[in-house]
Amino acid sequence: MPSLCLRPCIDTVAHFGSQSEELNVSLSAVGLLWNVADHLHQNRERICQNLVAEETKEVKGPGMAQSVSFPLNSVSDSMMSSQLPLFERLWMSLYSWLAELCVDPRPAVRKSSGQTLFSTVYAQDRKSVV
């Protein structure tokens, strides 16, 4: 999967987590966000290189060229867009979605999201120190 597709993937999984029809779908989505976090950490160098290459690559459209970048979805996205590298924006997006799921009205989703958020932060911090 191209590295620029990771952000829409995170957003899609998180939207499944925030849907209110099926509790098990939401809980599975939270688990998938943990898997995405692990993928980001395990493949950091390759993803960073690909993001830089894909960001500078131009996509040819009908009669015009445009730069490739992540879509901005919120005020926090627009504030961090100019300040953070693309790879760090992936982490911030993941953390933001998990934080949003921490205030879900369903207790099981809140608990799972909170545990996943704190475990992800802890695991990333521990792995970067080692």
Secondary structure, DSSP 8 states (H G I E B T S, - for coil): --GGGHHHHHHHHHHHHH-SS-HHHHHHHHHHHHHHHHHHHHTHHHHHHHHHHHHHSEEEETTEEEE------SHHHHHHHTTS-HHHHHHHHHHHHHHHHTT-SSHHHHHHHHHHHHHHHHHHHHHHH-
